[in-house]
Amino acid sequence: MKRMKQLAALLLAGLMAAVLPGCTTDSSSGSGAGGENSSGQDTLVLGTSADYAPFEFHKIIDGKDTIVGFDIELARQIAEDMGKELVIKDMEFGNLITELNNGTIDMIISSLTPDAERAKQVDFSECYYYGEQVCIIRKADMEKYTSMESLAGQSVAAQLGSIYEGIVKDMMPDSNLVSLAKMPDIIMQLNTGKVEAVVVDRDSAEGYLDQDDTLAIADFTIPYDENGAAVAVKKGNSELLEQINETIQQVTSDGTMDQWIEEAKAMDDSSETE
């Protein structure tokens, strides 16, 4: 009898071990690139740095902290076209390519410019956005900083790991580069006088100006050629890249992307953004 009880206990333990793992899957936690959620639907895992309005940023919607922006809308459309559920992983910009190559995310959409150095590490889609690089300065300094040369000897900030770091290094060699991970921290450095300028995309710059009338865009151009944004996937992931390019071609040709950009700009309200 004792032997029978032991055998029954072992069978029960085996059944529980077989069942429990299937009950613990949670798509919201991002269990890995290309996984499944609890309903069995395939997931597509997006890596982004949600501190860069209007591309991707946090906003309180119906009392809930939500990641929004036109990059996010593009990611949702790609997932929908593939019949997958989107999972968003928010992380520091400088970690995105590492996480992609580690396999913890499937794609990067985060205002990522497809420059030659990055192309050695990842494969890029067609560009879905073209912008312009500018300098944000304090409005009181408009007459002081009238060219890139006028910032010689001054501290100029850029986001860590971004193309803007390279712009400061290569095109403002006499300025002192200050690299920080998060854009809100960079803008705070400008407001408190710890840096004199911030190099950033024009659309993002205009969003900060809408929120802070003490800031302005410097009245000079930054002649930088590589100014588009594209989606990055792991080297060799041609199947995913093909689907992404199909979606990009559709949303850029039918005006959907332009609509998303305008909607994201309208949502970028400092009173409701974290």
C-alpha positions as CSV (number, residue, x, y, z in Angstrom):
1,M,0.0,0.0,0.0
2,K,2.8,2.4,0.9
3,R,4.5,1.7,-2.5
4,M,1.1,2.5,-4.3
5,K,0.8,5.8,-2.5
6,Q,4.4,6.8,-3.4
7,L,3.7,5.9,-7.1
8,A,0.5,8.0,-7.1
9,A,2.4,10.9,-5.6
10,L,5.1,10.7,-8.2
11,L,2.5,10.6,-11.0
12,L,0.7,13.7,-9.6
13,A,4.0,15.6,-9.3
14,G,4.8,14.8,-13.0
15,L,1.4,16.0,-14.2
16,M,1.8,19.3,-12.3
17,A,5.3,19.8,-13.7
18,A,3.9,19.3,-17.2
19,V,1.0,21.7,-16.8
20,L,2.4,24.6,-14.7
21,P,4.9,26.1,-17.3
22,G,2.1,26.6,-19.8
23,C,0.2,28.7,-17.2
24,T,3.0,31.1,-16.5
25,T,3.5,32.7,-19.9
26,D,3.1,36.5,-19.8
27,S,3.4,38.4,-23.0
28,S,3.5,41.7,-21.2
29,S,6.7,40.8,-19.5
30,G,8.5,40.3,-22.8
31,S,9.5,36.6,-22.3
32,G,11.9,36.8,-25.2
33,A,11.9,37.8,-28.9
34,G,9.3,36.2,-31.0
35,G,7.6,34.3,-28.1
36,E,4.0,33.5,-27.4
37,N,1.4,35.1,-25.1
38,S,-0.9,33.2,-22.8
39,S,-3.5,32.9,-25.6
40,G,-1.0,31.2,-27.9
41,Q,-0.7,34.2,-30.2
42,D,2.8,35.0,-31.5
43,T,4.4,38.2,-30.2
44,L,6.7,40.7,-31.9
45,V,9.0,42.3,-29.3
46,L,9.9,46.0,-29.9
47,G,12.9,47.7,-28.3
48,T,12.6,51.4,-27.9
49,S,13.8,54.3,-25.7
50,A,10.6,56.1,-24.8
51,D,12.0,59.5,-23.9
52,Y,12.1,61.1,-27.3
53,A,8.8,62.8,-28.3
54,P,7.1,62.8,-30.7
55,F,8.8,59.5,-31.8
56,E,8.2,57.6,-28.6
57,F,7.3,58.9,-25.1
58,H,5.3,58.2,-22.0
59,K,1.9,59.7,-21.6
60,I,-0.8,59.3,-18.9
61,I,-4.0,58.1,-20.7
62,D,-7.1,57.3,-18.7
63,G,-4.9,57.2,-15.6
64,K,-2.4,54.7,-17.1
65,D,1.2,55.3,-18.0
66,T,1.2,54.5,-21.8
67,I,4.0,54.6,-24.4
68,V,2.9,56.5,-27.4
69,G,4.4,58.2,-30.5
70,F,4.6,57.6,-34.2
71,D,7.4,55.1,-33.9
72,I,5.0,53.1,-31.7
73,E,2.2,53.3,-34.2
74,L,4.5,52.0,-36.9
75,A,5.5,49.1,-34.6
76,R,1.8,48.3,-34.0
77,Q,1.1,48.3,-37.7
78,I,4.0,46.0,-38.4
79,A,2.8,43.5,-35.8
80,E,-0.8,43.7,-37.0
81,D,0.3,43.0,-40.6
82,M,2.2,40.0,-39.4
83,G,-0.7,38.7,-37.2
84,K,1.3,39.1,-34.1
85,E,0.8,40.9,-30.7
86,L,3.2,43.7,-30.0
87,V,5.3,43.7,-26.8
88,I,7.2,46.9,-26.0
89,K,10.4,46.9,-24.1
90,D,11.5,50.4,-22.9
91,M,15.2,50.7,-22.3
92,E,18.1,53.2,-22.6
93,F,18.9,54.1,-26.1
94,G,22.5,53.0,-25.9
95,N,21.5,49.4,-25.0
96,L,19.1,48.8,-27.9
97,I,21.5,47.3,-30.4
98,T,23.1,45.0,-27.7
99,E,19.6,43.8,-26.7
100,L,18.7,43.1,-30.4
101,N,21.8,41.1,-31.0
102,N,21.3,39.2,-27.7
103,G,17.9,38.1,-29.0
104,T,15.8,39.7,-26.3
105,I,14.0,42.0,-28.8
106,D,13.0,41.4,-32.4
107,M,13.4,44.9,-33.8
108,I,14.4,48.5,-32.9
109,I,12.2,51.5,-33.7
110,S,13.5,54.4,-31.8
111,S,14.4,57.3,-34.2
112,L,17.4,55.2,-35.2
113,T,19.5,56.6,-38.1
114,P,21.0,53.9,-40.4
115,D,24.6,55.1,-40.5
116,A,27.5,53.1,-41.7
117,E,28.8,52.1,-38.3
118,R,25.5,50.7,-37.1
119,A,25.0,48.9,-40.4
120,K,27.9,46.7,-39.4
121,Q,26.0,45.4,-36.4
122,V,22.3,45.3,-37.6
123,D,20.3,45.2,-40.8
124,F,18.2,48.3,-41.6
125,S,14.8,48.8,-43.3
126,E,14.0,51.5,-45.7
127,C,13.7,54.9,-44.0
128,Y,10.2,55.8,-42.8
129,Y,11.1,59.3,-41.7
130,Y,13.5,62.1,-42.7
131,G,14.3,64.9,-40.4
132,E,16.7,67.8,-39.7
133,Q,19.2,68.2,-37.0
134,V,19.2,71.5,-34.9
135,C,20.6,73.0,-31.7
136,I,18.3,73.9,-28.9
137,I,19.6,76.8,-26.9
138,R,18.2,79.2,-24.3
139,K,16.2,81.9,-25.9
140,A,18.2,84.6,-24.1
141,D,21.3,83.3,-26.0
142,M,20.0,83.7,-29.5
143,E,22.3,86.5,-30.4
144,K,25.2,84.8,-28.6
145,Y,25.1,81.5,-30.4
146,T,24.7,82.2,-34.1
147,S,26.8,79.3,-35.6
148,M,28.4,76.0,-34.7
149,E,31.7,77.9,-34.3
150,S,30.2,80.2,-31.7
151,L,29.8,77.2,-29.4
152,A,33.6,76.6,-29.3
153,G,34.7,76.0,-25.7
154,Q,31.1,75.5,-24.6
155,S,29.4,72.3,-23.4
156,V,27.0,70.8,-25.9
157,A,24.8,67.9,-25.0
158,A,23.6,64.9,-27.0
159,Q,21.9,61.6,-26.2
160,L,24.3,58.8,-25.3
161,G,24.7,56.4,-28.3
162,S,22.9,58.7,-30.8
163,I,24.1,60.2,-34.0
164,Y,24.0,63.6,-32.3
165,E,27.1,62.6,-30.3
166,G,28.9,62.1,-33.6
167,I,27.7,65.4,-34.9
168,V,29.1,67.2,-31.9
169,K,32.4,65.3,-32.0
170,D,32.9,65.7,-35.8
171,M,31.3,69.1,-36.6
172,M,31.9,70.9,-33.3
173,P,35.3,69.7,-32.4
174,D,36.1,72.7,-30.2
175,S,33.0,72.2,-28.1
176,N,32.8,70.0,-25.1
177,L,30.5,67.0,-25.6
178,V,28.2,66.0,-22.7
179,S,26.5,62.7,-23.2
180,L,23.5,61.6,-21.1
181,A,21.1,58.7,-21.5
182,K,17.8,60.4,-21.2
183,M,16.5,63.4,-23.1
184,P,14.6,65.0,-20.1
185,D,17.9,65.0,-18.2
186,I,19.6,66.7,-21.1
187,I,17.0,69.4,-21.3
188,M,17.3,70.0,-17.6
189,Q,21.1,70.5,-18.0
190,L,20.3,73.2,-20.6
191,N,17.7,74.9,-18.4
192,T,20.1,74.9,-15.4
193,G,23.0,76.3,-17.4
194,K,25.2,73.2,-17.2
195,V,25.3,72.9,-21.0
196,E,24.8,75.7,-23.5
197,A,23.2,73.7,-26.4
198,V,21.6,70.4,-27.2
199,V,21.8,68.7,-30.6
200,V,18.6,67.0,-31.5
201,D,16.0,66.3,-34.3
202,R,13.9,69.3,-35.2
203,D,10.5,67.7,-34.5
204,S,11.7,66.7,-31.1
205,A,13.1,70.1,-30.5
206,E,9.8,71.8,-31.4
207,G,8.1,69.6,-28.9
208,Y,10.3,70.9,-26.1
209,L,9.9,74.5,-27.2
210,D,6.1,74.1,-27.1
211,Q,6.5,73.1,-23.4
212,D,9.1,75.7,-22.5
213,D,9.1,79.2,-23.9
214,T,12.5,80.0,-22.5
215,L,14.1,77.7,-25.1
216,A,14.7,78.3,-28.8
217,I,16.2,76.6,-31.9
218,A,19.5,78.3,-32.9
219,D,19.4,80.2,-36.1
220,F,22.0,78.1,-38.0
221,T,21.9,74.8,-39.9
222,I,23.8,71.6,-39.2
223,P,24.8,70.1,-42.6
224,Y,24.5,66.5,-41.8
225,D,23.5,64.1,-44.6
226,E,22.5,60.9,-42.8
227,N,19.2,62.2,-41.4
228,G,16.6,59.4,-41.8
229,A,15.1,57.0,-39.3
230,A,14.8,53.3,-40.1
231,V,13.9,50.0,-38.3
232,A,16.7,47.7,-37.2
233,V,16.6,43.9,-37.1
234,K,19.2,41.3,-36.3
235,K,21.7,40.6,-39.1
236,G,20.3,38.1,-41.5
237,N,16.7,38.3,-40.4
238,S,15.5,38.9,-44.0
239,E,12.0,37.5,-43.5
240,L,11.1,40.1,-40.8
241,L,12.9,42.9,-42.7
242,E,10.8,42.1,-45.8
243,Q,7.6,42.4,-43.9
244,I,8.7,45.6,-42.2
245,N,9.6,47.2,-45.6
246,E,6.2,46.3,-47.0
247,T,4.5,48.0,-44.1
248,I,6.8,51.1,-44.4
249,Q,6.1,51.4,-48.1
250,Q,2.3,51.3,-47.4
251,V,2.2,53.8,-44.6
252,T,4.6,56.3,-46.2
253,S,2.8,56.2,-49.6
254,D,-0.8,56.5,-48.4
255,G,-0.2,59.3,-45.9
256,T,-0.7,57.2,-42.8
257,M,2.8,58.0,-41.4
258,D,2.2,61.8,-41.9
259,Q,-1.0,61.4,-39.9
260,W,0.7,59.5,-37.1
261,I,3.4,62.2,-36.9
262,E,0.9,65.0,-36.5
263,E,-1.1,63.0,-34.0
264,A,2.0,62.3,-31.9
265,K,3.0,66.0,-31.9
266,A,-0.5,66.9,-30.7
267,M,-0.3,64.3,-27.9
268,D,3.1,65.7,-26.7
269,D,1.6,67.8,-23.9
270,S,3.9,68.4,-20.9
271,S,1.0,68.5,-18.4
272,E,0.3,64.9,-19.1
273,T,3.6,63.4,-20.1
274,E,5.9,61.6,-17.6
